[in-house]
Amino acid sequence: MIAGASARVPDPREAARAYADAGSRGDAEALYAMMTAASQRLPAARRRSSMITFQ
């Protein structure tokens, strides 16, 4: 084990559920916030996240 590392691996279902919930609400800001910092810096990332529509 690496010193300072958490022994518990986060359950990816929690992240998937949060993403799906934000998507079902049409909450582009929440979806954008879930992106990595590197992805947020991509020029078109902000525009694309604001164009997301859910039915």
Secondary structure, DSSP 8 states (H G I E B T S, - for coil): --TT--SS---HHHHHHHHHHHHHHT-HHHHHHTS-HHHHTSTTHHHHHHT----
